[in-house]
Amino acid sequence: MADSCTSAGGIDLHLDLPPGRGRRSALEVALRQAIRDGRLAPGEWLPSSRALAVQLGVARGTVVEVYAQLAAEGYLRTRPGAATEVAHGPHAPSRVTAEPVTARVVADFRLGRPDLSMFPRAEWLRALPRALQTTAHSELGPADPRGSPRLRAVLANYLGRVRGVLTTSEHIVICSGFTQGLRLVCDALAAGTARSIALENPCLPDHRAIAEASGLAVVPLDVDGSGARPEGFTRSAAAVLAPAHQAPLGATLSAERRAEFARIAAARGVYLVEDDYDGEFRYDRHPVGALQGLAPEHVIYAGSASKSLAPGLRLGWLALPSGLIDAVIEAKRRADRGTDVLAQLAFAELIESGALDRHIRRMRRRYGNRRDALIATLARYAPAVSIHGIAAGLHAVVSLPEHISEADVLTAAQQRKVALTGLTPFWHGTGHHTEGIVIGYGTPLEHEYASALEHLGQLMGAVTKSSTESH
Ligand SMILES: Cc1ncc(COP(=O)(O)O)c(C=O)c1O
């Protein structure tokens, strides 16, 4: 028997009441199941007991009892005078279906993800209707390829406040994540006189592929403990840097190098692309401001919501020097005419209400604790490895003792169902390179982290111990 109903608050709630039980028990089971499989998300409001009772044709007291029972079990949150809502917590899984790989692993430390169970669903749920209420009809019309004027104005302020970016709404283009932003910039550069671009070595393989797809030759920029070295930049028409947290090695670009890159760019009249993908998350001292602030007419600042909120939003932004704006707008117009306007408006709302700041502060504390726990676990299980790049971001790099190869660790990881990434694919070319393991410690869901870490510790302990014994 399936019952469908619409809440007083307007949400559609479809419940399959299992047959062969009393109505109270059937409702309890159906609601618990809807929360478990994520059809009812944390923060979502349930119909009032009166509305649900009318729709299901049961006594209101039955619904009140069921709500109380599920609240006692931690599935629901009830407050006097407020609507009953789905509680946050381990009972409430992601509504997003797990990817096949996560179903097969016991610990997921892949690179490049925040904890998706911490996405601020309740705040997003509040932001969306507010955004809709305040949106002029015209804003729903054919999209301005630069993005919503409101989000661009909000972002210009926000980036100045939190990252020291010097820009205006007229210089901002909203794009589909950093990935599209990089493509747009490479296309714009290639449409001008640029024929090459320097990329850090190592860097994300996708970024190399994007530059090449735009027709630019990729020049490698060496990286050391102070970040990228400027030599390769003097031989290329532009360079892409991740100054706050080199990806994947994790170094912070030193003040001297920042000044040197900015000086070279200004002297040669060329551009730097600043990939600020996780600059919000810095643990040991205040966030390092954006390089863009040193040379706004020569640095393209690129940010993304992929680490601060969720990669699935596909929200990114470019703060552009005046000389590149028109070419990038044209590239964006040709690519897709503009980014989803409602997501942009909800994001603007999230920033303006202060909810984004609060979320980032909360997550910075959590990821900082995760990082500390990772350091402690490796020190306990595998003292022979060393860990780097941990001042910021959501990933760390582990260097291996000489007699242990990256392949040893990855093979053992596969056997033990621990998802890890090796450093090798990040290097340009196939020549000699340093091996290592990249650990995305933001990826496990909050309630799985302790157990994932234990699996990782045992894995690293077993690999380093067995290799030491055979030497
Ligand atoms: C180095 C680097 N840059 C940028 C990004 C963000 O990419 P996007 O905004 O396209 O999701 C990531 C995300 O994982 C990254 O690792």
PDBQT file of the ligand as one rigid body, heavy atoms in Angstrom, charges set to zero:
ROOT
HETATM    1  C1  LIG A 501      44.307  21.654  -7.769  1.00  0.00    +0.000 C 
HETATM    2  C2  LIG A 501      42.833  21.854  -7.889  1.00  0.00    +0.000 A 
HETATM    3  N1  LIG A 501      42.370  22.936  -8.510  1.00  0.00    +0.000 NA
HETATM    4  C3  LIG A 501      41.047  23.170  -8.625  1.00  0.00    +0.000 A 
HETATM    5  C4  LIG A 501      40.131  22.287  -8.113  1.00  0.00    +0.000 A 
HETATM    6  C5  LIG A 501      38.674  22.595  -8.243  1.00  0.00    +0.000 C 
HETATM    7  O1  LIG A 501      38.174  22.146  -9.450  1.00  0.00    +0.000 OA
HETATM    8  P1  LIG A 501      36.617  22.352  -9.780  1.00  0.00    +0.000 P 
HETATM    9  O2  LIG A 501      36.266  23.717  -9.272  1.00  0.00    +0.000 OA
HETATM   10  O3  LIG A 501      36.538  22.279 -11.271  1.00  0.00    +0.000 OA
HETATM   11  O4  LIG A 501      35.874  21.289  -9.099  1.00  0.00    +0.000 OA
HETATM   12  C6  LIG A 501      40.547  21.150  -7.473  1.00  0.00    +0.000 A 
HETATM   13  C7  LIG A 501      39.523  20.240  -6.944  1.00  0.00    +0.000 C 
HETATM   14  O5  LIG A 501      39.683  19.204  -6.507  1.00  0.00    +0.000 OA
HETATM   15  C8  LIG A 501      41.943  20.905  -7.352  1.00  0.00    +0.000 A 
HETATM   16  O6  LIG A 501      42.396  19.819  -6.732  1.00  0.00    +0.000 OA
ENDROOT
TORSDOF 0
